[in-house]
Amino acid sequence: MNNVIEIINVLPTIISNGPNEETITILRNIGLSNDEVDEVLDIINQGIGRAGLYKMGMKQDQFTGYLDEHPVFQKTIDLILNSNIEFQTDTDGLHPKLKKGIENTVTKEVDLELLLSNFNNPDYDERAYALYDLIKYNHPNVRLLIEQSLFDKDEMVQITAIQGINENILDDDLIQKLIDLFQGTKNHTLVSNLTHVFSDFSLRESILSLVQKLTSDNLMIVYDCIVCLGEIGDKNVIDNLVPFKRIDEIAIVYDENGYVKQETGYTIGEIATRMIKKLNNTIKYG
């Protein structure tokens, strides 16, 4: 994207205005196309959401994303956290965690039964948000809700369920469900979220499935699996990673308009080399 400096210069005004006609005019006047305007507004939304999560107490090292190094994204976070700027934004379509971050509110009284009713209603547009709140406010059947949601038809519901897993509910049955989902999906977004769970909890049970997934045609999936295997830390997988040192390509995901939605910071070969080095510095499992 061009005109980054110009965008940053008008960022306080854009954040204050929100995605209204004045904002769109400002962005067009600095030379952005309609598609670029939409991209900038989305980046700002994501930045406001991330800043909200930080305000709620979540740590910066809990998050990784394709926008992390984007100057507009970083400047948005900085303005929200370190200034008195008031903001307007559009939360439609954001992941529940980001939406909650933007709202940055705590509801004292929560109607869990209403949330459950909304979640169970197939015609309800915001089932993922309902599930997020059911997890957040610890519904008595939260584990069962998460387990059932792993195979939901709504991808956002699946992602919310995966991200809602914690050590209090993670048992052998749920681990197997996660592995079953991982084995059966070609969706790189689901794979990315699942590999985070596998690595966060050092789930050695997932190693065989991760190695098998290295044959995927999707380089983003391959990348995530390599990283996950390195993080789990079993030296036995080194031989499986060695062939990937020769792949001098980065993994890229494009959106429906052909724009880059996500890309990796390293080539497949570079990340494989880094993970092999990491594994060589770990104690081999018995």
Backbone as CSV, one residue per row, in Angstrom:
resi,resn,N_x,N_y,N_z,CA_x,CA_y,CA_z,C_x,C_y,C_z
1,MET,0.847,-1.192,0.000,0.000,0.000,0.000,0.884,1.244,0.000
2,ASN,0.576,2.190,-0.887,1.309,3.445,-0.943,0.695,4.458,0.025
3,ASN,1.342,5.611,0.141,0.801,6.729,0.917,0.657,6.419,2.408
4,VAL,1.508,5.548,2.932,1.398,5.181,4.346,1.622,6.391,5.243
5,ILE,2.617,7.217,4.910,2.908,8.394,5.735,1.714,9.341,5.749
6,GLU,1.112,9.548,4.572,-0.056,10.427,4.500,-1.223,9.872,5.316
7,ILE,-1.394,8.548,5.277,-2.474,7.916,6.056,-2.242,8.134,7.549
8,ILE,-1.002,7.926,7.993,-0.687,8.094,9.414,-0.903,9.541,9.854
9,ASN,-0.605,10.485,8.966,-0.782,11.900,9.309,-2.246,12.251,9.577
10,VAL,-3.162,11.582,8.879,-4.588,11.891,9.064,-5.277,10.856,9.960
11,LEU,-4.495,9.946,10.531,-5.076,8.849,11.302,-5.919,9.317,12.492
12,PRO,-5.476,10.318,13.273,-6.329,10.764,14.390,-7.715,11.209,13.935
13,THR,-7.762,11.913,12.815,-9.055,12.362,12.292,-9.902,11.185,11.839
14,ILE,-9.268,10.226,11.163,-9.997,9.059,10.665,-10.563,8.246,11.823
15,ILE,-9.745,8.045,12.860,-10.199,7.266,14.013,-11.364,7.966,14.697
16,SER,-11.266,9.278,14.844,-12.334,10.038,15.503,-13.620,10.025,14.686
17,ASN,-13.474,10.141,13.373,-14.655,10.189,12.505,-15.337,8.841,12.368
18,GLY,-14.528,7.785,12.339,-15.079,6.486,11.990,-15.226,6.363,10.486
19,PRO,-15.825,5.272,10.014,-15.918,5.020,8.563,-17.068,5.778,7.903
20,ASN,-17.033,7.120,8.006,-18.108,7.901,7.401,-17.651,8.517,6.076
21,GLU,-18.512,9.311,5.478,-18.213,9.882,4.164,-17.020,10.828,4.211
22,GLU,-16.893,11.584,5.304,-15.751,12.492,5.425,-14.439,11.714,5.425
23,THR,-14.418,10.612,6.163,-13.222,9.775,6.211,-12.884,9.233,4.828
24,ILE,-13.890,8.731,4.142,-13.668,8.176,2.803,-13.123,9.245,1.864
25,THR,-13.660,10.460,1.975,-13.184,11.563,1.137,-11.728,11.899,1.445
26,ILE,-11.388,11.926,2.735,-10.002,12.212,3.138,-9.051,11.193,2.525
27,LEU,-9.414,9.932,2.607,-8.541,8.875,2.094,-8.447,8.915,0.571
28,ARG,-9.539,9.223,-0.073,-9.497,9.339,-1.535,-8.635,10.522,-1.963
29,ASN,-8.682,11.594,-1.179,-7.927,12.800,-1.532,-6.420,12.609,-1.417
30,ILE,-5.994,11.588,-0.663,-4.547,11.328,-0.601,-4.139,10.248,-1.600
31,GLY,-5.089,9.902,-2.483,-4.740,9.051,-3.616,-5.085,7.587,-3.494
32,LEU,-5.925,7.212,-2.526,-6.274,5.806,-2.366,-7.452,5.429,-3.254
33,SER,-7.404,4.222,-3.789,-8.529,3.692,-4.549,-9.618,3.236,-3.583
34,ASN,-10.782,2.898,-4.122,-11.873,2.425,-3.263,-11.473,1.172,-2.490
35,ASP,-10.780,0.256,-3.165,-10.344,-0.969,-2.489,-9.334,-0.662,-1.388
36,GLU,-8.440,0.288,-1.653,-7.446,0.664,-0.645,-8.099,1.362,0.544
37,VAL,-9.137,2.148,0.282,-9.888,2.782,1.375,-10.483,1.713,2.285
38,ASP,-11.112,0.703,1.669,-11.695,-0.390,2.453,-10.624,-1.115,3.265
39,GLU,-9.464,-1.310,2.652,-8.369,-2.003,3.338,-7.891,-1.203,4.546
40,VAL,-7.734,0.110,4.371,-7.274,0.962,5.473,-8.279,0.959,6.619
41,LEU,-9.556,1.074,6.297,-10.582,1.082,7.340,-10.604,-0.236,8.104
42,ASP,-10.376,-1.335,7.395,-10.326,-2.636,8.059,-9.115,-2.721,8.989
43,ILE,-7.965,-2.230,8.529,-6.756,-2.245,9.361,-6.971,-1.430,10.632
44,ILE,-7.610,-0.271,10.495,-7.869,0.581,11.662,-8.818,-0.116,12.629
45,ASN,-9.872,-0.740,12.100,-10.792,-1.500,12.953,-10.054,-2.566,13.750
46,GLN,-9.199,-3.312,13.040,-8.446,-4.375,13.701,-7.518,-3.797,14.771
47,GLY,-6.911,-2.652,14.475,-6.017,-2.017,15.442,-6.747,-1.552,16.686
48,ILE,-7.932,-0.973,16.504,-8.733,-0.535,17.650,-9.136,-1.742,18.499
49,GLY,-9.519,-2.820,17.829,-9.882,-4.031,18.563,-8.722,-4.593,19.357
50,ARG,-7.541,-4.631,18.729,-6.362,-5.150,19.423,-6.024,-4.281,20.636
51,ALA,-6.097,-2.959,20.461,-5.819,-2.056,21.582,-6.808,-2.281,22.718
52,GLY,-8.059,-2.529,22.371,-9.065,-2.803,23.391,-8.741,-4.050,24.187
53,LEU,-8.239,-5.075,23.494,-7.852,-6.306,24.187,-6.688,-6.054,25.138
54,TYR,-5.735,-5.224,24.707,-4.623,-4.888,25.592,-5.138,-4.150,26.827
55,LYS,-6.115,-3.258,26.628,-6.683,-2.526,27.763,-7.391,-3.461,28.732
56,MET,-7.917,-4.567,28.206,-8.612,-5.536,29.048,-7.640,-6.434,29.805
57,GLY,-6.338,-6.261,29.565,-5.344,-7.000,30.332,-4.640,-8.101,29.578
58,MET,-4.993,-8.317,28.313,-4.319,-9.352,27.547,-2.924,-8.872,27.137
59,LYS,-1.979,-9.792,27.113,-0.586,-9.458,26.853,-0.307,-9.425,25.352
60,GLN,0.644,-8.563,24.979,0.965,-8.429,23.563,1.534,-9.707,22.980
61,ASP,2.246,-10.487,23.800,2.839,-11.709,23.264,1.825,-12.838,23.106
62,GLN,0.554,-12.570,23.457,-0.491,-13.562,23.236,-1.002,-13.523,21.804
63,PHE,-0.592,-12.525,21.041,-1.158,-12.328,19.720,-0.079,-12.331,18.648
64,THR,-0.391,-12.954,17.534,0.397,-12.813,16.319,-0.582,-12.692,15.162
65,GLY,-0.251,-11.891,14.205,-1.139,-11.715,13.073,-0.422,-11.066,11.913
66,TYR,-1.043,-11.146,10.753,-0.401,-10.647,9.545,-0.267,-9.131,9.534
67,LEU,-1.009,-8.431,10.406,-0.934,-6.972,10.442,0.065,-6.448,11.474
68,ASP,0.689,-7.333,12.220,1.495,-6.902,13.362,2.571,-5.886,13.006
69,GLU,3.147,-5.991,11.822,4.220,-5.079,11.435,3.723,-3.917,10.575
70,HIS,2.418,-3.845,10.351,1.894,-2.789,9.487,1.905,-1.460,10.239
71,PRO,2.516,-0.410,9.679,2.643,0.859,10.406,1.306,1.506,10.760
72,VAL,0.300,1.369,9.898,-1.011,1.951,10.205,-1.652,1.208,11.373
73,PHE,-1.521,-0.106,11.379,-2.038,-0.935,12.470,-1.365,-0.561,13.785
74,GLN,-0.034,-0.469,13.766,0.713,-0.153,14.978,0.418,1.260,15.474
75,LYS,0.294,2.213,14.555,0.007,3.594,14.957,-1.399,3.708,15.533
76,THR,-2.338,2.958,14.984,-3.698,2.952,15.534,-3.687,2.477,16.979
77,ILE,-2.986,1.381,17.239,-2.884,0.856,18.605,-2.258,1.896,19.525
78,ASP,-1.191,2.528,19.046,-0.494,3.533,19.847,-1.417,4.700,20.200
79,LEU,-2.199,5.165,19.244,-3.097,6.292,19.490,-4.193,5.924,20.489
80,ILE,-4.726,4.716,20.378,-5.792,4.298,21.286,-5.259,4.130,22.705
81,LEU,-4.051,3.588,22.832,-3.504,3.301,24.159,-2.877,4.518,24.830
82,ASN,-2.338,5.428,24.032,-1.497,6.481,24.609,-1.997,7.894,24.350
83,SER,-3.246,8.033,23.998,-3.809,9.369,23.817,-5.255,9.356,24.289
84,ASN,-5.850,10.517,24.323,-7.245,10.636,24.755,-8.206,10.654,23.578
85,ILE,-7.735,10.181,22.451,-8.553,10.214,21.247,-9.812,9.373,21.425
86,GLU,-10.941,9.921,21.015,-12.185,9.167,20.998,-12.352,8.562,19.613
87,PHE,-12.955,7.388,19.565,-13.014,6.725,18.267,-14.412,6.230,17.940
88,GLN,-14.640,6.152,16.640,-15.841,5.540,16.097,-15.379,4.433,15.154
89,THR,-16.043,3.292,15.208,-15.635,2.198,14.330,-16.813,1.297,14.038
90,ASP,-16.607,0.400,13.113,-17.648,-0.529,12.677,-17.230,-1.928,13.094
91,THR,-17.977,-2.541,14.004,-17.585,-3.855,14.522,-18.189,-5.012,13.738
92,ASP,-18.980,-4.716,12.718,-19.581,-5.801,11.942,-18.501,-6.656,11.298
93,GLY,-18.620,-7.959,11.462,-17.707,-8.879,10.797,-16.424,-9.154,11.544
94,LEU,-16.203,-8.452,12.663,-14.987,-8.711,13.425,-15.140,-9.972,14.261
95,HIS,-14.001,-10.601,14.549,-14.017,-11.751,15.444,-14.523,-11.302,16.814
96,PRO,-15.256,-12.176,17.531,-15.799,-11.789,18.840,-14.778,-11.201,19.796
97,LYS,-13.553,-11.727,19.806,-12.550,-11.180,20.720,-12.242,-9.727,20.384
98,LEU,-12.114,-9.424,19.088,-11.830,-8.049,18.699,-13.027,-7.151,18.963
99,LYS,-14.226,-7.677,18.720,-15.420,-6.878,18.977,-15.522,-6.539,20.456
100,LYS,-15.256,-7.510,21.307,-15.296,-7.250,22.741,-14.199,-6.270,23.137
101,GLY,-13.064,-6.370,22.461,-11.990,-5.432,22.750,-12.395,-4.010,22.424
102,ILE,-13.083,-3.832,21.303,-13.545,-2.504,20.910,-14.586,-1.987,21.896
103,GLU,-15.510,-2.837,22.251,-16.546,-2.414,23.192,-15.941,-2.138,24.564
104,ASN,-14.978,-2.995,24.956,-14.225,-2.806,26.203,-15.148,-2.521,27.385
105,THR,-16.202,-3.298,27.486,-17.144,-3.116,28.580,-17.314,-4.429,29.316
106,VAL,-17.711,-4.345,30.557,-17.995,-5.529,31.358,-19.456,-5.482,31.772
107,THR,-20.207,-6.465,31.377,-21.615,-6.520,31.726,-21.774,-7.189,33.081
108,LYS,-22.388,-6.491,34.030,-22.505,-7.027,35.382,-23.547,-8.134,35.458
109,GLU,-24.619,-7.982,34.721,-25.663,-8.991,34.736,-25.774,-9.592,33.341
110,VAL,-25.592,-10.886,33.266,-25.605,-11.569,31.981,-26.705,-12.617,31.992
111,ASP,-27.529,-12.593,30.970,-28.601,-13.573,30.844,-28.051,-14.772,30.073
112,LEU,-27.528,-15.750,30.805,-26.916,-16.908,30.166,-27.924,-17.716,29.362
113,GLU,-29.148,-17.767,29.837,-30.159,-18.541,29.111,-30.498,-17.886,27.777
114,LEU,-30.521,-16.556,27.764,-30.764,-15.855,26.502,-29.598,-16.076,25.545
115,LEU,-28.387,-16.009,26.077,-27.215,-16.271,25.247,-27.263,-17.677,24.663
116,LEU,-27.631,-18.636,25.502,-27.706,-20.020,25.039,-28.792,-20.179,23.981
117,SER,-29.912,-19.499,24.192,-31.000,-19.546,23.206,-30.548,-18.957,21.880
118,ASN,-29.831,-17.837,21.938,-29.318,-17.216,20.713,-28.323,-18.132,20.009
119,PHE,-27.460,-18.747,20.803,-26.452,-19.631,20.222,-27.094,-20.832,19.536
120,ASN,-28.151,-21.355,20.124,-28.814,-22.548,19.579,-29.768,-22.237,18.435
121,ASN,-29.955,-20.953,18.146,-30.852,-20.544,17.067,-30.072,-20.491,15.752
122,PRO,-30.321,-21.415,14.823,-29.534,-21.453,13.574,-29.717,-20.214,12.704
123,ASP,-30.775,-19.447,12.952,-31.033,-18.244,12.157,-30.442,-16.988,12.791
124,TYR,-29.851,-17.135,13.970,-29.274,-15.978,14.657,-27.931,-15.639,14.026
125,ASP,-27.759,-14.377,13.614,-26.583,-13.980,12.841,-25.298,-13.940,13.657
126,GLU,-25.402,-13.816,14.979,-24.210,-13.604,15.796,-24.012,-14.743,16.794
127,ARG,-24.114,-15.961,16.306,-23.959,-17.121,17.184,-22.551,-17.179,17.788
128,ALA,-21.555,-16.758,17.020,-20.186,-16.771,17.539,-20.042,-15.816,18.717
129,TYR,-20.707,-14.659,18.643,-20.648,-13.710,19.748,-21.336,-14.290,20.986
130,ALA,-22.447,-14.990,20.759,-23.141,-15.627,21.879,-22.249,-16.681,22.526
131,LEU,-21.573,-17.474,21.704,-20.669,-18.491,22.246,-19.524,-17.842,23.009
132,TYR,-18.991,-16.758,22.464,-17.902,-16.048,23.149,-18.326,-15.659,24.562
133,ASP,-19.530,-15.106,24.697,-20.005,-14.687,26.017,-20.303,-15.879,26.915
134,LEU,-20.817,-16.954,26.338,-21.069,-18.160,27.133,-19.762,-18.702,27.716
135,ILE,-18.695,-18.616,26.932,-17.377,-19.044,27.420,-16.850,-18.053,28.453
136,LYS,-16.953,-16.774,28.128,-16.419,-15.735,29.012,-17.068,-15.780,30.384
137,TYR,-18.391,-15.974,30.403,-19.111,-15.959,31.673,-19.328,-17.361,32.235
138,ASN,-18.577,-18.316,31.683,-18.465,-19.660,32.254,-19.822,-20.342,32.438
139,HIS,-20.532,-20.506,31.340,-21.782,-21.263,31.375,-21.502,-22.657,31.943
140,PRO,-22.421,-23.203,32.740,-22.179,-24.517,33.367,-21.821,-25.625,32.379
141,ASN,-22.306,-25.517,31.153,-22.019,-26.543,30.147,-21.011,-26.060,29.108
142,VAL,-20.102,-25.189,29.531,-19.201,-24.561,28.572,-18.335,-25.586,27.841
143,ARG,-17.897,-26.629,28.533,-17.051,-27.616,27.868,-17.808,-28.315,26.750
144,LEU,-19.045,-28.718,27.026,-19.858,-29.388,26.017,-20.146,-28.455,24.844
145,LEU,-20.410,-27.192,25.138,-20.669,-26.215,24.079,-19.456,-26.070,23.165
146,ILE,-18.275,-26.021,23.766,-17.052,-25.902,22.976,-16.849,-27.148,22.122
147,GLU,-17.027,-28.306,22.723,-16.831,-29.558,21.986,-17.774,-29.642,20.788
148,GLN,-19.041,-29.324,21.001,-20.018,-29.378,19.912,-19.709,-28.344,18.831
149,SER,-19.187,-27.198,19.252,-18.957,-26.097,18.315,-17.747,-26.314,17.422
150,LEU,-16.877,-27.236,17.794,-15.692,-27.493,16.974,-16.065,-27.913,15.559
151,PHE,-17.222,-28.558,15.413,-17.631,-29.063,14.105,-18.864,-28.323,13.579
152,ASP,-19.047,-27.103,14.058,-20.166,-26.276,13.615,-20.000,-25.908,12.136
153,LYS,-21.097,-25.584,11.476,-21.045,-25.178,10.071,-20.527,-23.752,9.906
154,ASP,-20.566,-22.981,10.978,-20.112,-21.589,10.954,-18.644,-21.539,11.373
155,GLU,-17.780,-21.107,10.461,-16.345,-21.081,10.751,-16.021,-20.203,11.955
156,MET,-16.715,-19.066,12.093,-16.430,-18.175,13.210,-16.775,-18.838,14.540
157,VAL,-17.833,-19.642,14.553,-18.183,-20.394,15.758,-17.076,-21.399,16.079
158,GLN,-16.572,-22.073,15.052,-15.478,-23.029,15.263,-14.245,-22.342,15.856
159,ILE,-13.882,-21.203,15.284,-12.697,-20.482,15.759,-12.888,-20.024,17.198
160,THR,-14.084,-19.520,17.503,-14.369,-19.072,18.863,-14.248,-20.231,19.849
161,ALA,-14.732,-21.398,19.447,-14.634,-22.582,20.307,-13.176,-22.968,20.539
162,ILE,-12.392,-22.988,19.476,-10.977,-23.360,19.597,-10.249,-22.392,20.527
163,GLN,-10.508,-21.100,20.342,-9.820,-20.096,21.149,-10.324,-20.053,22.589
164,GLY,-11.462,-20.697,22.843,-12.002,-20.725,24.197,-11.485,-21.871,25.045
165,ILE,-10.649,-22.715,24.471,-10.144,-23.882,25.202,-9.102,-23.458,26.228
166,ASN,-9.217,-24.004,27.426,-8.236,-23.735,28.476,-7.926,-25.025,29.223
167,GLU,-6.965,-24.940,30.132,-6.496,-26.142,30.825,-7.564,-26.774,31.709
168,ASN,-8.580,-26.010,32.073,-9.615,-26.544,32.959,-10.563,-27.510,32.248
169,ILE,-10.656,-27.396,30.934,-11.588,-28.257,30.203,-10.879,-29.216,29.254
170,LEU,-9.579,-29.046,29.088,-8.849,-29.863,28.113,-8.558,-31.244,28.695
171,ASP,-9.232,-32.252,28.153,-9.000,-33.628,28.580,-8.742,-34.486,27.344
172,ASP,-8.561,-35.782,27.544,-8.212,-36.668,26.433,-9.275,-36.669,25.341
173,ASP,-10.540,-36.653,25.741,-11.614,-36.671,24.748,-11.596,-35.406,23.892
174,LEU,-11.399,-34.262,24.534,-11.385,-33.007,23.787,-10.144,-32.917,22.902
175,ILE,-9.027,-33.411,23.395,-7.812,-33.443,22.575,-8.049,-34.255,21.306
176,GLN,-8.713,-35.395,21.446,-8.987,-36.225,20.275,-9.916,-35.520,19.300
177,LYS,-10.891,-34.778,19.832,-11.794,-34.021,18.964,-11.013,-32.962,18.175
178,LEU,-10.075,-32.307,18.832,-9.254,-31.301,18.159,-8.422,-31.938,17.049
179,ILE,-7.866,-33.091,17.340,-7.056,-33.792,16.340,-7.930,-34.248,15.174
180,ASP,-9.126,-34.734,15.473,-10.047,-35.150,14.405,-10.383,-33.975,13.492
181,LEU,-10.646,-32.820,14.098,-10.950,-31.625,13.304,-9.748,-31.236,12.459
182,PHE,-8.584,-31.270,13.057,-7.348,-30.917,12.355,-7.119,-31.837,11.161
183,GLN,-7.300,-33.120,11.352,-7.065,-34.084,10.276,-8.052,-33.901,9.125
184,GLY,-9.258,-33.460,9.451,-10.307,-33.411,8.437,-10.459,-32.095,7.710
185,THR,-9.688,-31.072,8.100,-9.885,-29.758,7.488,-8.730,-29.373,6.570
186,LYS,-9.075,-28.610,5.532,-8.078,-27.995,4.658,-8.106,-26.476,4.810
187,ASN,-8.846,-26.010,5.800,-9.014,-24.583,6.049,-7.814,-24.062,6.839
188,HIS,-7.034,-23.182,6.232,-5.797,-22.745,6.885,-6.072,-21.934,8.153
189,THR,-7.223,-21.249,8.220,-7.549,-20.479,9.419,-7.808,-21.407,10.602
190,LEU,-8.545,-22.478,10.358,-8.765,-23.458,11.420,-7.454,-24.123,11.818
191,VAL,-6.654,-24.474,10.821,-5.360,-25.104,11.117,-4.504,-24.183,11.973
192,SER,-4.475,-22.904,11.637,-3.674,-21.946,12.400,-4.106,-21.897,13.855
193,ASN,-5.412,-21.839,14.081,-5.916,-21.792,15.453,-5.665,-23.100,16.192
194,LEU,-5.819,-24.209,15.503,-5.586,-25.510,16.139,-4.114,-25.699,16.499
195,THR,-3.222,-25.282,15.609,-1.796,-25.448,15.911,-1.378,-24.588,17.103
196,HIS,-2.042,-23.459,17.294,-1.755,-22.662,18.484,-2.130,-23.430,19.750
197,VAL,-3.253,-24.130,19.719,-3.649,-24.934,20.878,-2.656,-26.073,21.088
198,PHE,-2.287,-26.745,19.993,-1.343,-27.865,20.106,-0.024,-27.417,20.734
199,SER,0.468,-26.258,20.297,1.757,-25.797,20.816,1.625,-25.195,22.211
200,ASP,0.539,-24.451,22.463,0.353,-23.833,23.779,0.311,-24.874,24.893
201,PHE,-0.297,-26.036,24.583,-0.436,-27.081,25.593,0.523,-28.251,25.355
202,SER,1.476,-28.047,24.427,2.490,-29.071,24.124,1.853,-30.446,23.928
203,LEU,0.873,-30.505,23.042,0.117,-31.741,22.839,0.880,-32.686,21.913
204,ARG,1.663,-33.559,22.506,2.429,-34.531,21.724,1.513,-35.470,20.952
205,GLU,0.271,-35.599,21.420,-0.690,-36.447,20.714,-0.940,-35.961,19.284
206,SER,-0.639,-34.695,19.035,-0.914,-34.117,17.712,0.245,-34.281,16.735
207,ILE,1.390,-34.774,17.196,2.603,-34.767,16.368,2.420,-35.549,15.072
208,LEU,1.872,-36.750,15.141,1.695,-37.561,13.933,0.823,-36.838,12.916
209,SER,-0.262,-36.243,13.379,-1.158,-35.524,12.469,-0.473,-34.299,11.877
210,LEU,0.342,-33.623,12.669,1.083,-32.463,12.169,2.060,-32.874,11.073
211,VAL,2.756,-33.972,11.288,3.707,-34.465,10.278,2.969,-34.838,8.997
212,GLN,1.827,-35.488,9.133,1.045,-35.871,7.954,0.561,-34.642,7.188
213,LYS,0.262,-33.576,7.899,-0.258,-32.358,7.275,0.827,-31.602,6.507
214,LEU,2.072,-31.957,6.716,3.159,-31.309,5.984,3.078,-31.569,4.485
215,THR,2.264,-32.526,4.076,2.092,-32.823,2.648,1.058,-31.908,1.993
216,SER,0.476,-30.995,2.752,-0.558,-30.108,2.216,-0.016,-29.257,1.069
217,ASP,-0.886,-28.952,0.108,-0.528,-28.048,-0.987,-0.551,-26.589,-0.542
218,ASN,-1.147,-26.333,0.607,-1.274,-24.974,1.129,-0.043,-24.648,1.976
219,LEU,0.802,-23.744,1.485,2.046,-23.438,2.189,1.801,-22.786,3.548
220,MET,0.670,-22.101,3.717,0.374,-21.510,5.021,0.139,-22.610,6.052
221,ILE,-0.536,-23.669,5.635,-0.747,-24.813,6.524,0.589,-25.475,6.849
222,VAL,1.418,-25.658,5.834,2.740,-26.254,6.043,3.548,-25.415,7.027
223,TYR,3.530,-24.116,6.828,4.267,-23.189,7.695,3.816,-23.344,9.150
224,ASP,2.500,-23.315,9.371,1.978,-23.416,10.737,2.342,-24.746,11.381
225,CYS,2.323,-25.810,10.596,2.664,-27.129,11.140,4.142,-27.209,11.512
226,ILE,4.992,-26.620,10.690,6.429,-26.608,11.001,6.680,-25.859,12.309
227,VAL,6.063,-24.694,12.440,6.231,-23.909,13.665,5.720,-24.689,14.878
228,CYS,4.566,-25.304,14.730,3.974,-26.048,15.841,4.866,-27.212,16.266
229,LEU,5.395,-27.937,15.300,6.285,-29.054,15.628,7.531,-28.560,16.360
230,GLY,8.037,-27.415,15.939,9.192,-26.849,16.629,8.865,-26.433,18.047
231,GLU,7.672,-25.879,18.243,7.275,-25.420,19.573,6.996,-26.587,20.515
232,ILE,6.423,-27.667,20.000,6.154,-28.829,20.859,7.462,-29.427,21.360
233,GLY,8.469,-29.452,20.484,9.813,-29.757,20.958,10.245,-31.208,20.958
234,ASP,9.703,-32.019,20.052,10.119,-33.419,19.968,11.160,-33.568,18.856
235,LYS,12.387,-33.908,19.232,13.477,-34.022,18.261,13.223,-35.086,17.197
236,ASN,12.334,-36.005,17.461,12.083,-37.085,16.514,11.542,-36.589,15.174
237,VAL,11.057,-35.347,15.112,10.470,-34.850,13.862,11.489,-34.121,12.989
238,ILE,12.720,-34.007,13.445,13.709,-33.236,12.683,13.854,-33.762,11.255
239,ASP,13.939,-35.070,11.098,14.098,-35.642,9.756,12.921,-35.289,8.850
240,ASN,11.743,-35.114,9.436,10.570,-34.732,8.648,10.648,-33.286,8.176
241,LEU,11.390,-32.463,8.912,11.475,-31.039,8.583,12.616,-30.712,7.619
242,VAL,13.637,-31.543,7.588,14.829,-31.254,6.783,14.505,-30.964,5.312
243,PRO,13.642,-31.747,4.635,13.379,-31.463,3.215,12.814,-30.068,2.952
244,PHE,12.181,-29.472,3.948,11.547,-28.168,3.750,12.557,-27.023,3.772
245,LYS,13.787,-27.315,4.160,14.824,-26.282,4.158,15.110,-25.785,2.743
246,ARG,14.739,-26.577,1.746,15.036,-26.219,0.356,13.947,-25.355,-0.291
247,ILE,12.845,-25.119,0.406,11.722,-24.386,-0.199,11.885,-22.893,0.060
248,ASP,12.204,-22.168,-0.991,12.496,-20.740,-0.874,11.265,-19.910,-1.248
249,GLU,10.152,-20.187,-0.596,8.908,-19.458,-0.851,8.295,-19.031,0.470
250,ILE,7.644,-17.867,0.454,6.855,-17.483,1.616,5.424,-17.966,1.398
251,ALA,4.699,-18.133,2.478,3.294,-18.537,2.391,2.432,-17.281,2.326
252,ILE,1.533,-17.245,1.357,0.679,-16.074,1.154,-0.771,-16.530,1.039
253,VAL,-1.666,-15.785,1.679,-3.100,-16.013,1.541,-3.713,-14.761,0.930
254,TYR,-4.513,-14.947,-0.108,-5.164,-13.830,-0.778,-6.648,-13.798,-0.421
255,ASP,-7.217,-12.590,-0.388,-8.650,-12.492,-0.149,-9.405,-12.680,-1.457
256,GLU,-10.728,-12.543,-1.383,-11.556,-12.808,-2.560,-11.323,-11.806,-3.679
257,ASN,-10.698,-10.663,-3.355,-10.413,-9.648,-4.368,-8.995,-9.733,-4.914
258,GLY,-8.256,-10.738,-4.465,-6.901,-10.922,-4.960,-5.839,-10.152,-4.206
259,TYR,-6.226,-9.501,-3.104,-5.252,-8.768,-2.298,-4.641,-9.704,-1.249
260,VAL,-3.414,-9.390,-0.859,-2.749,-10.207,0.154,-3.462,-10.023,1.490
261,LYS,-3.958,-11.111,2.026,-4.654,-11.093,3.313,-3.704,-11.446,4.445
262,GLN,-2.773,-12.330,4.151,-1.831,-12.783,5.173,-0.590,-13.320,4.487
263,GLU,0.563,-13.045,5.062,1.791,-13.628,4.548,2.757,-13.860,5.698
264,THR,3.648,-14.805,5.508,4.582,-15.168,6.567,5.829,-14.300,6.502
265,GLY,6.460,-14.137,7.653,7.655,-13.315,7.712,8.896,-14.028,7.212
266,TYR,8.849,-15.351,7.176,9.983,-16.148,6.716,9.539,-17.049,5.564
267,THR,10.499,-17.474,4.767,10.192,-18.502,3.777,10.002,-19.831,4.500
268,ILE,9.455,-20.799,3.780,9.299,-22.134,4.364,10.667,-22.685,4.775
269,GLY,11.655,-22.479,3.922,12.998,-22.958,4.232,13.583,-22.298,5.468
270,GLU,13.358,-20.998,5.596,13.892,-20.275,6.754,13.237,-20.732,8.053
271,ILE,11.914,-20.907,8.031,11.243,-21.309,9.273,11.592,-22.753,9.628
272,ALA,11.765,-23.596,8.607,12.170,-24.977,8.879,13.559,-25.000,9.524
273,THR,14.462,-24.188,8.998,15.820,-24.117,9.550,15.796,-23.636,10.998
274,ARG,14.977,-22.622,11.262,14.880,-22.081,12.620,14.300,-23.113,13.590
275,MET,13.280,-23.841,13.152,12.662,-24.831,14.036,13.580,-26.032,14.269
276,ILE,14.331,-26.415,13.244,15.296,-27.511,13.425,16.359,-27.103,14.443
277,LYS,16.828,-25.876,14.330,17.810,-25.375,15.294,17.220,-25.368,16.702
278,LYS,15.973,-24.950,16.804,15.300,-24.929,18.105,15.196,-26.340,18.676
279,LEU,14.837,-27.291,17.825,14.697,-28.675,18.278,16.042,-29.266,18.696
280,ASN,17.084,-28.911,17.982,18.414,-29.417,18.334,18.892,-28.897,19.683
281,ASN,18.279,-27.818,20.136,18.655,-27.239,21.428,17.732,-27.679,22.562
282,THR,16.835,-28.628,22.263,15.931,-29.123,23.301,16.350,-30.517,23.732
283,ILE,15.839,-30.921,24.877,16.110,-32.270,25.381,15.168,-33.237,24.685
284,LYS,15.701,-34.307,24.162,14.885,-35.271,23.427,13.949,-36.002,24.369
285,TYR,12.687,-36.136,23.903,11.721,-36.884,24.700,12.129,-38.351,24.757
286,GLY,11.822,-38.980,25.870,12.114,-40.396,26.000,11.067,-41.262,25.371
